[in-house]
Amino acid sequence: MRKALYLSEQLELDRCPHCAVAHPNLSRLNNWRTSAALGYEHEWSVYMCHTCGALVTASAARLNGSVDAIFPQPKGEPQEIPMPARRSLTQCRETFHAPEASIMLAAKAIDEMLKAVGRTDGSLYSRLRQAAEEHLITREMEIWAHNIRLDANDQRHADTVAGIPTSADAERCYRFAMALGEYLFVLPAMVTKGVRDSEGKTNRVNPPEAGSESPA
């Protein structure tokens, strides 16, 4: 169960929505009270993460009251992405502050997602190429994934030519891995649910058969 949050001097999130550092020091910089046209009032506070310097906004009905909205929302991974890939994605996001580890976890998540769809033999890149050839992913995704894989490979083999990765590099790897998960698992699940829901409607309209006349 998510713990209660209050619009106090410190916003006690488990992780920063920007850099994902655990138990961030989010201190309030300022707060405002706003009023809607009908007279409804609300309190807003802006907090700064002392690790990454990014800002987080939270709101409540009153100062020190229970928080009802946070911007940006803390990140999470869709349940449709199977384990252990989902766990690797979570760990990737939670280690943005340690880019080398985060990038390796992104590559691990990509590997695990490919295994989940039956692509188990060969190197990571050969499986990505196979997935693209079989139209499981697009050619553009294969190229993007290859670049991410090389980033991770640089860390595993301590390539002296590669530059030291940054948190931005880690986030880029995470974004690709998440896009792959959505393409392979989340979107198909949405389509399956949409088809099932539409078939369950008793008044579903079927397309006319070829050669049939439209009603006047």
N, C-alpha and C positions, 0 to 999 in steps of 0.2 A: 504494500500500500504506500502511495506517495505521501511523504510527510507534509504537514501543513506549512505554508509559507506566509510570512507576514510582511507588510510594507513598513519595515523598520529601518534602522541605520545600516544594517547588513542584510543582503539578500542571500539566504542560506540554500543555494542550489547545490546539488551533488556534483555537478560539473559545469564549467563555463560553456555556454552555447557556441562560443567562438573558438577557443583554443582547447576545450575539453579537459583542462586540468582539473583534477579531483579536488573537491572541497575548496573552491576558489574564494579568494578574499574579494567580495563584491561590496564595495562601500558606496553609500549614497552621496552623489554630488549635489543634487538639487531635487526639489519636488514642487509640483504645481497642483492647484485645484481648478478643475474645469466645470463648466455648467452647460448642459444641453438646452435646446430651445424651450423644452417643457419644464425646465428647472431642475432636472436631475443632475446632481453633482458627483464628481469622481476625483480621486486623488491619483496622481501619477508621480513616480520617482524614477530617476535615472541613476544607474549604478555603473561603476567602473571596475573592470577586472584588473587587479594589480599584477597579474602575470602577463597578459597580452595587451592591456591598455584599451581593450574594446569596451563598448557601452552596451548595457542591457536596460531595457525599460520595463517597468512593472506597474500594474494599476490595482486599486482596491477601492471599495466604497468609502473608506475613511483612512486617515493616516494611522499606521500600526494595525490596520485591519487585515483580514485574510486576502491574500493576492488572488485575483480572478483572471489575470492575463499577464503573459510575459512575451516580450519581443526582443530578439528572435526566440522562437520556441526551442527548448532543448531538443537535440537531435535524437533520432532512434532509427532502428532498422526494421523494415517490414517483416511481419511474421511469415509471409509467403516464402521468403528466402530460407531454405532449409539449413539446419545445423549440419556440420560445424561451420559452414560458411558464414552464417549470421553472427556467430560468436567472434569469428576472425574480423568481420567488418566492425563490430562493436569495439574490439580491442584496437583496431586500426584507428578509429575515430578518437578513442580515449588516449592515444599516444601521439597526437599531433605535436606535442611539445618535445617528443623524442623522434624526429623525422626518420632516422634510419630504421628504427624498429617499426614505425608505422608503415613505411613503404614495404617492408618485407611482409607485414601482415596483410597488406592489400594484395600482394602477389599470391599469398597463401589463400586468401578468400577467392581469388579468381580461379586458382587451381582446384579448390574444393567445389566451386560451382560447376566447373566443367566436368568434374567427376560425377556430380549429381545428375548430369544429363547424359551420362554414359560415355564421356570422352576421357578414358583412363590411360590409354597407351601413348607412349612417346613423350617428348618434351612438352613443356607448356606452350611454346610457340607452335609446334607442329599440331597440337590439338586445337589451338585457336584457328590455324589455317584450315584444318579439317572442318571445324564448325562453320567457318565462312563459306567454304566450298559446298557444304550441305545446306547453306542458307539458314543455319541455326542462328547466326549473327550476320551482320552486314560486313562488307569489305572494309568500310570505314571504321567499324568497331574493331576489326582485326588489327588495323594499322594503329589505332589508338591504344589497344591493349598491348601491342608489341612494344610501344614506347614506354608504357607503364612497366612492363616486364623488365625492360632493359634498366630502368631506374632501380628496380629492386635488385636486379642482378649485380649492378654496380656495388651495392652494399654488401651482398653476400660474398663477393670475391675481392673486396677491398681494392677495386680498380683505381690506380693512382691518377688516371686521366679524368675520371669523373669528379665533378665538383661536390663539395659538401652539401647535402640536401638541406632544404629549409622546410619550415612548417607549411609554406605554400606548396612546395612539391608534394608533401605528404597529403595535403588536402586534395590536390589534383588527382593523385592516385586513388584516394578514397572515392572521389566523385565518379571516376570511371568504374570502379568496382561496384558502386551502388547502381550506376546506369546498367551495367551488365546484369546485376541481380534483378532489376526491374524488368529488363527485356526478356530474360529467361524465365522468370517465375511470377513476378507481380502482374504484368500485363496479361499473360495467358490465364492467370487465375481470375482476373477481372472479366476477360472475355467469356470464360466458362460460366462464371456467375451470371453475366448478362444474358447468355443464351438460355441458361436454366430458368432464370426469372421470366424471360419472354415466353418460353414454352409453357410456363405455368399459368399464363393468363388465358382464361376461357374465351375471351373476346379477341384473341390474337388475329390479326388480319394477315391472310396468306397472299403472296403475290399471284397474279393471274397466270394460268398456264399458257404456254406458247400457242398462238392461234386463236385463243378465246377472245370473244368480243367484250369490250368494256360495257358495263351497264349504262343505259341511257340516263 
